[in-house]
Amino acid sequence: MAGSTPPRRIVVTGASQGLGLGFARHWLEAGNQIFALSRRAEEESTLSELAARHPGALHRRKCDVSDPQSVQEAAAAVAAAWDSVDVLVNNAGIYGPKDSGLEDLDLADVRRVFEINTLGPVLVTRALLPLLRKGRDPRVVHVTSLMGSLADNASGGAYPYRMSKAALNMAARNMAHELASGGVICTVIHPGWVRTGMGGAGAPLTVDESVPAMTKTIEGLTTRHSGGFFDRHGDRLPW
C-alpha cells in the first residue's frame, strides 16, 4: 500500500491493544496514515509510543463503538483531519460470557455483545461512509470469526459471541450489495485463533503472525471479493 503510491488513510477500531494495535503498527511501518479509535485511544501508552515514532502519521480518538454519539464524534474528528478514508477495519469486539448454556444465558450479556460486535461496525461504517466514498479503492473489512459460521459450528456454546459474529457476517454481506455501486468493497475476515486478551495464552498464533497475513489479504481485495468471508490468507470460508 505504501511505496511508490501515496500512503493510505486507514481507520482501525479497537486499536489500543491486540489485533487493532497490530494493524496500526504494521501499517504505520509501511508508511501509511492511521486513525486509531478505541475507548482508551488517548490514554494508552502503546499508542503514545507509536505516535512518537511516527509523528503526524498516527491520529488517536476515543470511541465507544456501541455509543452512537461517541461514534459520530469520532467520525467528525476523522473528517476534520482527512477529506477521505481508504480503508476501514472494524476490529473492536468482545467475547462475552464463555460458559453460559441456554438455561442460564443472560440476555443482557447477549445484548451487550451484539451492541459492540454487530451494531458497532454498522454504526462506524455508516458514520464514515461519506469519507469512504471519496477514498482510493475504498474497502471496509470487518474482523469476524469462524465461530460465526453456521456451517462450521460442530460444538455449540458461546451463544453471545457466535450469534453476534453470524449477524455481523450478514450485515457485511448486505453492505457489500448496497455499497457496490459506489465502488466500496466490503468483506469479513477471520484472523485465526490469536494470542490476545480475547484469544488467551493458549492460542497458536501471535499478533505478528496474523496481522501481516491479514493486511496482505486486505491490500489484495478487488470488487470480486466484495461480500466474501475469508481467512487471514484470503481463502474463502463457509458461511
N, C-alpha and C positions, 0 to 999 in steps of 0.2 A: 504494500500500500504506500510505503514511503519510497524514497529514492529519486528517480527521475520525474515522478509525478508529484503534484503538490500534496502536502500532508492531509490526511483525512481528519475530519471533525467527528469525534466519536463520543457518544454519551453512554455511560455504564451505570446502571443502578446496583445497589448493594456493593459499592466499590471500596469500602473501607477494610474488607477482610476477604479471605478465601479466594474463590474464583474471580470475584469482582476486582479485587486488588491485583490479582494476577493478570487480568485483562489490561488494567490500567498500566501496570508496569511494562508488560510486553509491548503494547502499542506505543507507549512513550519512547521506549528504547529504539523502536523502529522509526521514530521521527514524526509521529502523529500528534494531534492535539486531543486532549481528553477532558471531558466534563464529568467529574466523579460525583455521583449522587448517592447519599446514604443518610441514615438517621444521625450519624456521628461524623459526617464528612469534614466538618470544620474543626473537629477535636482530635481525631485520630493521628497519632504521631507518625504512623506509617505513611499516610498521605502527605503529611507535612514534610517528611523527608523526601518523598518523591517530588513534591513541589519545589523544594530547594535544589534538587538535582536537575530539574527540567523547568527552569524559570520561564514563565509566560506560556508554557505548553499545557499545564495542568490547572484546571479550574475546579473548585470544590463548592458544593452547595448541600445544605441539609435538606433531606427529602424523605418523608414517610410515604411510601407508595400507596398505603392504604387510606391516606387522608387526601381527599380531593383538593382542599385548599393548599396543602403543602406541595402537592404535585403542580398545581397552577403557578405557585410562587417559584418553584424550581424551574419550570418551563420559561417563565418570564426572565429569570436570571440567565438562562441559556440564550434566549433571544436578545438580551442586552449585550451579550458578549459576541455572539455569532449571528450571521444572517442565514445560515443553513446548517443542517446536520446530515452527515453522510451515512453514519451507522448508529443505530440504537441497539444496545444489548440490555434486554430486560433480564437481569440476573438476580435481583433481590428475591429472597424466598425464605420460608421457614418449613420445618418438618412437621411440627405439632406433636401431639401425643403418639408414642410409638406402640403402645401395647393395648390400646383400647379395643375391646370387642364390641359387637353390635349392642349387647345388653347394657354396657357401661359407657357407651360413646357419649361424650358431652358435646351437644350441638353448638354450644358457644365456642368451643375449641375449633370445631369444623368451620364455623363462620369466619373466625379469625384467620385460619389458614387460607381460606378462599379469598378473603379481602386482600391478602398480601400476594399470594401465588397466582391468582387468576385475575382478580379485578385490578390489582396494581399494574400489571403490564398493559391492561386495556386503558387505564387512566393515563399512564405515562405516554403510551403511543399516541393516543388521541390528542394530548396536550402538545406534543412535539410534531404532530403531523404537518402543520404549515411549514416548519423548517425542513422536515424530511422531504417534502415535495420539491424543495429548492436544492436538495443535496445532489452530489455527484454519484451516480449509480446507487441511489439510496437503498438501504436494506434494514429491516427490523428483524432481530434474532432474539427469540425467547429461549432462555435456558430452561429446559424441561427435564424429564427423567423417563427412563424406560419403565419406571414404576407407574407411569401414567398410560402405558399401553394396555389396552383391553386384551389384545392377542397374547401378550407376554405374561399376563398375570396368572401364574400357576400356584400361588401360595396364599393369596388374600392378605388380610391385615392392612395396617397403616391407612385406615379409611380416609382421614382428612387429606393426607399428602397425595395418595393415589387419585382421589376424586378431583382434587384441585389441579393436578397436572393434566389429567384427562380433559378437564374443562378448558385449561389453557391451550391444549393442543387444538381443540375445536375452535376456540376464539382465534387462534393464529391462522387456521385454515380459512375461516371467514374473512379475516383481514386480507389474506392473500388474494382472494377473489375480489374483494371490494377495492383494494388499492392497486390492482394490476394496471388499470387504465392510466394511473399516474406514474407508472414505472417504479413503484416501491415494491421491492422484494420482501417477502415475509416468510420466515421459516421457524421451526423449533429444532433445538439441538440438545442431545444428551451428552453430558461431559464425561460419562463413565462414573464409577464409584471412586470418589476423590477424597483424599485425606484433608478434610476441612473440619470446621466446627460442627457442621451438619453431618458430614460423611463419617467422622470418627477416626480414631487412630488405626483401626484395622483395615481401612480402605487400601486397595492395592496401588492406586495411582497418586502421585503428587500433583500439586497445582502446576508445577513446572513441566510436568508431562502432559497434562490435559490441555492447558491453555494454548500452547503453540499449535497443537493439532487442531483445536477449535478455530483459532484465528486463521489458520491456513484454509480451513473449510469455508469460513465466513468470507474471506477475501476472494475465494473462487466461485461464489454464488452468482448465478445468472438467473434470468427470468424463468428458465425451465425448471429451476429448483424451487421456485416460489410455491408455498403450500406444502412443502415436504417436511418429513420428520427424519432427522439424520443423527448418526453418532458423531463423535468428535472427528473421525476421519472422513466424514462425508458419505458414508454408506447409509442407505435407506433402512429405516427401522419399521417394524409393523405397528400399525395403529391399534 
